[in-house]
Amino acid sequence: MKKILLSLSEGSKIALSALWTNKLRATLTTTCIVIGIVSVTAMNTISDGIDRSFEESMDMLGRNVVFVEKWPWGFGGEYRWWEYRNRREMRLAYTDQLRDLVPTASQVSASASRRTSIRYQDRTVESVSLNGATSTYFQTAGLNIEDGRAFTDEEEQRAARVVILGATVADALFENTDPLNKQVRIRGQRFTVIGILEKQGNFLGLEDGDNRMIMPISAYGTIYDLRWGIQLSVQFPDEATLTEGEYEVIGAMRQIRGLDPLEDDDFAINQAALFEQEFQGMKVAIYGIGIFLTGLALFVGGIGVMNIMFVSVKERTKEIGIRKAVGAKSWEIMMQFLMESIVICLLGGIIGVILSIGITQLINQIFVAYMDWTTVLNAILICTAVGLLFGYLPSSRAAKSDPIESLRYE
């Protein structure tokens, strides 16, 4: 074992010396590996980022919640919008009826939303998602109040002009000022800020989940019409009760709507599982393209390493003959050139990982990416594997060369 370690150490020194002697050639070869490793790490960081963002987004959406709406979420298959548009709208009164007809539900809420602007003194934030909601909405949506409080049932009933702001809106309007009890204007009407939501982050890495505000749905109805756009949310204790609960909701809605047994549902049942099914298909496509591109980049880099190693073996034929003549074993010769191949790849890998850290930060500005220590470890292992795989043939040729013929080589 000691002899092997000494041989590896000596081989590494010879490899580094050879690379330093041929700096330009080593740089060009290393560049091929850098491109491959950047491709590998970029794919891993994006895929890890998508996975993390998706899990967080599903938690924001609510895995144990059934959404009852007029329109189904349009994922896959034929979207028969001409049928859906003729359906009756959801009504606010359905909330109490569902609460009575679905006893297994832990909570039922109603909400409506649209984009609008909000103003405080001389500051205005445009295109904010405004939610009008019942007081139970915070439970079904999994929202927590970081500062202040939520509105009460009594405030909902009397259409109190109170509002709760998301972190992005609060920061943009108030900066270093405490927002609580301040008066803001929404559609020309004054509302009192009574709470600030806990930060949510981005939904699916695209939409800012904190660019929002919530007010009682009755107050929302004084600004916008509640005759359309209402979404009902029925929450169950856990995911295990969700399937059975979904059938209960369908039965309750058919009863509320007064549908005959032969009539089709005139409402849509949506849930987070629809996003998950769609996401799995997208992920397979993204991973497939990513694996092909990174595999191609590494293959090109590996071919470059192999070509350079063949050139290196050819140039050092006489050196190989001398080493064999003084007693070097074939495996030691092979180890020397394999170490040179691995060192080239590892140098490229280290540079590639460093570049990937910056690229990950850049990607995060427009999409989602996440790099952890396993990504770095995988990059190092891949570099070692490429060095071994594409350095084997040149190293094997060097090890099998005839010492006498090698000594005669000029």
SVG drawing of the C-alpha trace seen along z (x, -y; Angstrom):
<svg xmlns="http://www.w3.org/2000/svg" viewBox="-82 -62 100 66">
<polyline fill="none" stroke="black" stroke-width="0.4" points="0.0,0.0 2.8,-2.4 4.5,-1.7 1.3,-2.5 0.8,-5.7 4.4,-6.8 3.8,-5.9 0.6,-8.0 2.4,-10.9 5.3,-10.7 3.0,-10.4 1.1,-13.5 4.4,-15.5 5.4,-14.3 1.9,-15.1 2.0,-18.7 5.5,-19.2 4.4,-18.0 1.3,-20.3 3.5,-23.3 5.9,-22.6 3.0,-22.6 0.9,-25.4 -0.9,-26.4 -1.8,-22.9 -3.0,-22.1 -5.1,-25.3 -6.8,-24.4 -7.5,-20.9 -8.7,-22.1 -11.1,-24.5 -13.0,-21.6 -13.4,-20.1 -14.4,-23.5 -17.2,-23.7 -18.4,-20.2 -18.4,-20.7 -20.1,-24.1 -22.8,-22.4 -23.1,-19.5 -23.3,-21.8 -25.7,-24.3 -28.0,-21.4 -27.8,-20.1 -28.3,-23.5 -31.3,-24.3 -32.9,-20.9 -32.2,-21.1 -33.6,-24.7 -36.7,-23.6 -37.3,-20.7 -36.9,-22.9 -39.0,-25.8 -41.7,-23.3 -41.9,-21.8 -42.1,-25.2 -44.7,-26.3 -46.9,-23.3 -46.7,-24.0 -47.8,-27.5 -50.7,-26.3 -51.8,-23.7 -51.4,-19.9 -54.4,-19.1 -56.8,-21.6 -59.5,-21.2 -60.3,-24.3 -63.8,-24.6 -64.0,-27.0 -65.9,-27.7 -62.8,-27.0 -60.5,-24.0 -56.8,-24.4 -55.7,-23.9 -53.1,-21.1 -53.0,-18.6 -55.7,-17.3 -58.5,-19.2 -59.5,-22.4 -63.2,-22.9 -63.5,-26.6 -66.6,-26.9 -68.4,-24.7 -66.8,-26.1 -67.7,-29.7 -71.4,-28.8 -71.2,-27.4 -72.7,-29.3 -70.4,-31.3 -69.4,-30.3 -71.3,-32.2 -70.1,-33.4 -73.0,-31.6 -71.6,-28.3 -69.0,-28.6 -71.4,-28.0 -73.2,-25.3 -70.0,-23.4 -69.1,-23.7 -72.3,-22.0 -72.3,-19.4 -68.7,-18.3 -68.1,-17.5 -64.6,-16.0 -63.4,-19.4 -61.2,-21.3 -61.8,-24.7 -63.7,-26.3 -62.9,-29.7 -63.8,-31.9 -61.6,-34.4 -61.5,-36.5 -58.5,-38.3 -57.4,-40.7 -54.5,-43.1 -54.5,-46.6 -52.3,-49.4 -51.8,-50.6 -50.7,-54.1 -49.2,-55.6 -48.4,-59.3 -46.3,-59.8 -45.4,-56.1 -47.4,-53.8 -46.9,-50.1 -48.5,-48.8 -49.8,-45.4 -50.3,-44.1 -52.3,-40.9 -55.4,-41.9 -57.2,-39.1 -60.7,-39.6 -61.2,-36.7 -63.1,-35.3 -61.4,-35.3 -60.7,-31.5 -58.6,-32.1 -55.4,-32.4 -55.8,-28.8 -56.7,-27.3 -53.9,-29.3 -51.3,-28.4 -50.5,-32.1 -49.0,-33.4 -49.0,-36.9 -45.5,-38.2 -46.5,-41.5 -49.9,-42.8 -53.0,-40.6 -55.5,-39.1 -59.0,-40.6 -61.8,-39.0 -65.2,-37.6 -66.8,-40.8 -64.6,-42.9 -65.5,-40.7 -69.3,-41.0 -69.2,-44.8 -66.9,-45.2 -64.2,-46.9 -61.7,-48.8 -58.6,-47.0 -55.8,-45.3 -52.9,-43.0 -49.8,-43.5 -47.3,-41.1 -43.6,-41.7 -42.7,-43.1 -45.6,-45.6 -44.8,-46.7 -41.1,-47.2 -41.9,-49.2 -44.4,-51.5 -42.9,-52.1 -39.2,-51.2 -38.0,-52.0 -41.4,-53.1 -43.7,-50.8 -46.7,-50.1 -49.1,-49.2 -52.1,-51.5 -51.1,-53.5 -53.7,-54.6 -53.2,-53.4 -55.3,-54.1 -56.7,-51.3 -58.9,-52.3 -59.3,-55.7 -60.6,-54.3 -58.7,-54.4 -57.7,-51.2 -55.9,-50.7 -52.9,-48.4 -53.4,-45.9 -50.9,-43.2 -47.9,-42.1 -47.7,-38.6 -44.8,-36.3 -42.5,-36.1 -43.5,-33.4 -40.9,-33.7 -41.5,-33.1 -44.2,-30.7 -42.6,-28.2 -39.6,-30.5 -41.5,-33.0 -44.2,-35.0 -43.4,-36.9 -45.7,-35.4 -45.1,-38.5 -46.5,-41.0 -50.0,-40.8 -52.5,-42.2 -55.6,-40.7 -58.8,-42.4 -62.2,-41.2 -64.1,-39.8 -67.1,-42.0 -64.8,-45.1 -63.5,-43.8 -67.1,-43.6 -67.5,-47.3 -64.8,-47.9 -65.2,-45.1 -68.2,-42.9 -68.5,-39.6 -70.7,-38.1 -67.8,-36.3 -64.3,-35.1 -64.9,-33.5 -62.8,-30.5 -63.8,-28.2 -61.1,-26.4 -61.9,-23.3 -59.1,-22.2 -58.8,-18.7 -56.8,-17.5 -54.1,-15.8 -53.4,-14.4 -54.7,-11.0 -58.2,-12.3 -58.0,-14.4 -59.2,-11.7 -62.3,-10.8 -62.9,-14.5 -62.8,-15.4 -65.7,-13.0 -67.6,-14.6 -67.0,-18.1 -68.3,-16.9 -71.4,-15.4 -72.0,-18.6 -71.6,-20.9 -74.0,-18.8 -76.5,-19.1 -76.0,-22.8 -76.3,-23.3 -79.4,-21.1 -78.0,-18.9 -79.8,-15.8 -77.9,-12.4 -77.5,-12.4 -76.3,-16.0 -72.5,-16.7 -70.8,-18.7 -71.0,-22.4 -68.0,-23.2 -64.3,-22.3 -62.4,-20.6 -58.7,-21.6 -55.9,-20.6 -52.1,-20.7 -51.8,-17.2 -52.6,-18.6 -49.5,-20.8 -47.4,-17.8 -48.5,-15.7 -47.7,-18.4 -44.4,-19.1 -43.3,-15.5 -43.7,-15.6 -41.9,-18.9 -39.1,-17.6 -38.5,-14.5 -38.3,-16.7 -35.9,-19.2 -33.7,-16.4 -33.6,-14.6 -32.4,-17.7 -30.0,-18.6 -28.4,-15.1 -28.0,-15.0 -26.3,-18.4 -24.0,-17.8 -23.1,-14.3 -22.2,-15.8 -20.1,-18.5 -18.3,-16.0 -17.7,-13.7 -16.2,-16.5 -14.0,-17.4 -13.0,-13.8 -12.0,-13.4 -9.9,-16.5 -8.2,-15.0 -7.6,-11.7 -6.0,-13.4 -3.7,-15.5 -2.7,-12.4 -1.9,-10.5 0.3,-13.5 1.9,-13.5 2.7,-9.8 4.2,-10.2 6.4,-13.1 7.7,-11.3 8.3,-7.9 12.0,-8.0 11.3,-9.0 9.1,-5.9 11.9,-3.7 14.4,-5.1 12.0,-4.6 11.3,-1.0 15.1,-0.4 15.8,-1.4 13.1,0.9 9.8,-1.0 6.8,1.4 4.2,1.2 1.5,0.3 3.6,-2.6 3.9,-4.0 0.2,-3.6 -0.4,-5.3 1.8,-8.2 -0.2,-9.0 -3.6,-8.3 -2.7,-10.8 -1.8,-13.4 -5.2,-12.8 -7.0,-13.0 -5.1,-16.2 -6.1,-17.9 -9.7,-17.0 -9.7,-18.0 -8.2,-21.4 -10.9,-21.9 -13.5,-20.7 -12.3,-23.1 -12.4,-26.0 -15.8,-24.9 -17.2,-24.7 -15.9,-28.2 -17.5,-29.6 -20.7,-27.7 -21.1,-29.5 -21.3,-32.8 -23.5,-31.4 -25.9,-30.0 -26.2,-33.5 -26.9,-34.9 -29.6,-32.3 -31.2,-33.0 -31.9,-36.6 -34.2,-35.3 -35.1,-31.8 -34.3,-29.3 -31.0,-27.5 -29.5,-25.9 -26.0,-24.5 -25.1,-22.3 -22.0,-20.3 -23.3,-17.2 -23.3,-19.0 -19.6,-20.0 -18.8,-16.4 -20.5,-15.0 -18.5,-17.4 -15.2,-16.2 -16.3,-12.5 -17.3,-13.1 -13.9,-14.8 -12.1,-11.8 -14.2,-9.4 -13.6,-11.3 -9.9,-11.4 -9.8,-7.6 -12.1,-6.8 -10.5,-8.9 -6.9,-8.6 -7.0,-4.8 -6.2,-4.1 -3.2,-6.5 -1.9,-5.3 -2.3,-1.7 -0.3,-2.3 2.5,-3.9 2.5,-1.0 2.6,1.6 5.4,-0.1 8.5,1.8 11.5,0.3 14.0,1.0 11.9,-0.6 11.1,-3.5 14.8,-4.1 15.5,-4.2 12.6,-6.8 13.8,-10.2"/>
</svg>
